[in-house]
Amino acid sequence: GPCTECSCSSGKDPDKDPNHTKKKENGDRLCIPKIFFGTRTHKQIMQISRELKRTAYSYVPMTILSSRDHTCIHPGVSHSSNRNEMCVELLEGKHGKSCSYYHGVHKLSEHHALQSAPGVYQAWDIEDLVSLGRKLRACPYFAARELMLGADIVFCPYNYLLDPQIRESMDIKLKDQVVILDEAHNIEDCARESVSYGVTESQLRAAREELDLMVSNNIRQKHHEPLRAVCCSLI
């Protein structure tokens, strides 16, 4: 039958070394690359994980990276329009409160339903992760990120791979890994979006007024005058 892990290529017994996917040989590159599978939408990730379930590879350790919009289950934060900031505030304990779901992450990331064991492990999608998270009162957002360490395949939207800021914040390292982009003809638009910034006319006018003030008060004139000229030309 097919080899249950890539033990043949690493020359190690996977049962004795569950971390073989992230072991480094003499500090060189990872011995087994991860596959990063980028899609345009979260809906497509659901379709692909459903397809993965039907193949002989449904046992392969995997994870799905997605935003808090899809994975936050904290009753206060998940209904807020500014989930990211509220989440960070809770984790920093700014107002004397913290997130009990975050502290239960290990219950979810170590749960047998998500672990790779013959006959137990099944490919899953975001909905499976979220409903299991609700059951265990554990955070799906951070559990998915933790599962990336041992995952052989990582599903995520394009911008997680293309946008350097998201890559950094999610700790995604693509060197020596395999990257698959589904429907790659959409990549140009996505790349353009990730380096574009929208600004309104009223924001430009407000910026020009502030710069006028700086210049007229002799505050770092040589820096502020060219900026003011840019604002004026855009307006």
C-alpha positions as CSV (number, residue, x, y, z in Angstrom):
1,G,0.0,0.0,0.0
2,P,1.0,3.7,-0.1
3,C,3.5,4.7,2.5
4,T,1.6,6.4,5.4
5,E,4.2,9.1,5.9
6,C,7.2,10.3,3.9
7,S,9.4,8.0,6.1
8,C,11.0,6.6,3.0
9,S,12.4,10.0,1.9
10,S,13.5,11.0,5.4
11,G,14.9,7.6,6.3
12,K,13.3,7.9,9.7
13,D,10.5,6.0,11.4
14,P,7.6,8.4,11.6
15,D,6.1,6.7,14.7
16,K,9.3,7.3,16.7
17,D,9.8,10.8,15.4
18,P,6.4,12.6,15.0
19,N,8.3,15.9,14.4
20,H,10.1,14.5,11.4
21,T,8.4,17.1,9.2
22,K,10.1,20.0,11.0
23,K,13.5,18.4,12.0
24,K,16.5,20.1,10.4
25,E,19.4,18.2,9.1
26,N,22.6,19.9,10.4
27,G,20.7,23.2,10.5
28,D,20.2,23.1,6.7
29,R,16.8,23.3,5.0
30,L,13.8,21.3,6.1
31,C,14.1,17.7,5.1
32,I,10.4,17.5,4.1
33,P,8.8,20.6,2.4
34,K,5.4,21.7,3.3
35,I,2.8,22.3,0.6
36,F,1.2,25.7,0.7
37,F,-2.0,25.7,-1.2
38,G,-3.4,29.1,-2.0
39,T,-6.9,29.8,-3.2
40,R,-8.9,32.9,-4.0
41,T,-11.7,32.5,-1.5
42,H,-12.4,30.6,1.7
43,K,-15.2,28.8,0.0
44,Q,-12.7,27.3,-2.4
45,I,-10.7,26.0,0.6
46,M,-13.9,24.2,1.7
47,Q,-14.3,22.6,-1.7
48,I,-10.7,21.4,-1.8
49,S,-10.7,20.0,1.7
50,R,-13.9,18.1,0.8
51,E,-12.0,16.7,-2.2
52,L,-9.0,15.8,0.0
53,K,-11.3,13.8,2.3
54,R,-12.2,11.6,-0.7
55,T,-8.6,10.8,-1.7
56,A,-6.1,8.3,-0.2
57,Y,-4.3,11.3,1.3
58,S,-7.1,12.3,3.8
59,Y,-4.8,11.3,6.7
60,V,-2.1,13.8,5.8
61,P,-1.5,16.4,8.6
62,M,-3.0,19.7,7.4
63,T,-4.2,23.0,8.5
64,I,-6.3,25.9,7.1
65,L,-5.1,29.5,7.8
66,S,-7.9,32.0,7.8
67,S,-9.0,35.3,9.4
68,R,-10.6,35.8,12.7
69,D,-13.7,36.7,10.7
70,H,-14.1,33.0,10.0
71,T,-12.6,31.5,13.1
72,C,-13.1,33.7,16.2
73,I,-15.7,32.1,18.6
74,H,-15.4,34.6,21.5
75,P,-18.9,35.9,22.1
76,G,-17.8,39.5,22.5
77,V,-15.1,39.7,19.9
78,S,-16.8,37.6,17.1
79,H,-19.7,40.1,16.9
80,S,-17.5,43.1,16.8
81,S,-16.5,44.9,13.6
82,N,-13.0,45.2,14.8
83,R,-12.1,41.7,15.8
84,N,-8.4,41.9,15.3
85,E,-7.9,44.8,17.7
86,M,-10.3,43.4,20.3
87,C,-8.5,40.1,20.2
88,V,-5.1,41.6,20.7
89,E,-6.4,43.7,23.6
90,L,-7.8,40.7,25.3
91,L,-4.6,38.7,24.8
92,E,-2.6,41.6,26.3
93,G,-5.0,41.8,29.2
94,K,-5.4,45.5,28.7
95,H,-8.7,45.9,30.7
96,G,-8.0,43.2,33.2
97,K,-9.8,40.6,31.1
98,S,-8.3,37.8,29.0
99,C,-9.6,35.2,26.5
100,S,-10.4,31.8,28.0
101,Y,-10.7,30.4,24.5
102,Y,-7.1,31.3,23.7
103,H,-5.9,29.6,26.9
104,G,-7.7,26.4,25.7
105,V,-5.9,26.3,22.3
106,H,-3.9,23.2,23.1
107,K,-7.2,21.3,23.7
108,L,-8.1,21.9,20.1
109,S,-4.7,21.6,18.4
110,E,-3.9,18.3,20.2
111,H,-7.4,16.9,19.7
112,H,-7.3,13.4,18.2
113,A,-9.8,14.4,15.4
114,L,-7.1,16.7,14.0
115,Q,-4.1,14.5,14.6
116,S,-2.6,12.2,12.1
117,A,-3.3,8.6,13.1
118,P,-4.3,5.8,10.7
119,G,-8.1,5.4,10.7
120,V,-8.7,8.4,13.0
121,Y,-7.5,11.4,11.1
122,Q,-9.6,12.9,8.4
123,A,-9.2,16.0,6.3
124,W,-11.3,18.8,7.8
125,D,-12.5,22.3,6.8
126,I,-13.0,25.6,8.7
127,E,-16.5,24.7,9.8
128,D,-15.3,21.4,11.3
129,L,-12.6,23.3,13.2
130,V,-15.0,26.0,14.5
131,S,-17.6,23.5,15.7
132,L,-15.0,21.4,17.4
133,G,-13.6,24.7,18.9
134,R,-17.0,25.6,20.3
135,K,-17.4,22.1,21.8
136,L,-14.0,22.3,23.5
137,R,-14.3,26.1,24.2
138,A,-10.9,26.5,22.5
139,C,-9.8,29.1,19.9
140,P,-9.9,27.8,16.3
141,Y,-7.9,30.8,15.0
142,F,-4.8,30.1,17.0
143,A,-5.2,26.3,16.9
144,A,-5.0,26.4,13.1
145,R,-1.8,28.5,13.4
146,E,-0.3,26.0,15.9
147,L,-1.2,23.1,13.6
148,M,0.9,24.7,10.8
149,L,4.1,23.4,12.6
150,G,3.3,19.8,12.0
151,A,1.2,20.1,8.9
152,D,2.4,18.7,5.5
153,I,-0.2,20.8,3.6
154,V,-1.4,24.3,4.5
155,F,-4.4,25.8,2.9
156,C,-4.9,29.5,2.9
157,P,-6.2,32.5,0.8
158,Y,-3.7,33.9,-1.8
159,N,-2.9,37.0,0.1
160,Y,-1.4,35.0,3.0
161,L,1.3,33.9,0.6
162,L,1.6,37.1,-1.5
163,D,1.4,39.9,1.2
164,P,4.7,40.2,3.1
165,Q,3.0,41.7,6.1
166,I,0.5,38.8,6.5
167,R,3.3,36.3,5.8
168,E,5.3,37.8,8.7
169,S,2.4,38.0,11.1
170,M,1.3,34.4,10.4
171,D,5.0,33.3,10.6
172,I,4.8,31.7,7.1
173,K,8.2,30.9,5.7
174,L,8.1,29.8,2.0
175,K,11.8,29.2,1.5
176,D,12.3,25.6,0.2
177,Q,8.6,24.9,0.4
178,V,6.1,23.9,-2.3
179,V,3.6,26.6,-3.3
180,I,0.5,25.8,-5.3
181,L,-1.8,28.6,-6.5
182,D,-5.3,27.6,-7.5
183,E,-6.7,29.6,-10.4
184,A,-3.5,31.5,-10.8
185,H,-4.9,33.9,-13.4
186,N,-6.3,35.9,-10.4
187,I,-2.8,36.4,-8.9
188,E,-2.1,39.7,-10.7
189,D,-5.2,41.4,-9.2
190,C,-4.5,40.0,-5.8
191,A,-0.8,41.1,-5.9
192,R,-2.0,44.6,-7.0
193,E,-4.4,44.7,-4.2
194,S,-1.9,43.8,-1.5
195,V,0.4,46.7,-2.5
196,S,-2.4,49.2,-3.1
197,Y,-3.8,51.7,-0.7
198,G,-7.1,53.6,-1.0
199,V,-7.4,57.2,0.2
200,T,-10.3,59.6,0.0
201,E,-10.3,63.3,-1.1
202,S,-11.3,64.4,2.4
203,Q,-8.4,62.5,3.9
204,L,-6.1,64.3,1.4
205,R,-7.5,67.7,2.3
206,A,-7.1,67.0,6.0
207,A,-3.5,65.9,5.4
208,R,-2.8,69.1,3.4
209,E,-4.2,71.3,6.2
210,E,-2.0,69.6,8.7
211,L,1.0,69.9,6.5
212,D,0.2,73.6,5.9
213,L,0.3,74.1,9.7
214,M,3.6,72.3,10.0
215,V,5.2,74.4,7.2
216,S,3.9,77.7,8.5
217,N,5.2,76.9,12.0
218,N,8.7,76.0,10.5
219,I,8.4,72.4,11.7
220,R,10.8,70.2,9.6
221,Q,10.0,72.2,6.5
222,K,12.2,70.4,4.1
223,H,10.3,67.1,4.8
224,H,6.8,68.6,5.0
225,E,6.9,70.8,1.9
226,P,7.4,68.0,-0.7
227,L,4.6,66.0,1.1
228,R,2.3,69.0,0.9
229,A,3.1,69.3,-2.8
230,V,2.1,65.7,-3.4
231,C,-1.2,66.2,-1.5
232,C,-1.9,69.3,-3.6
233,S,-1.1,67.6,-6.9
234,L,-3.4,64.6,-6.0
235,I,-6.2,66.9,-5.0
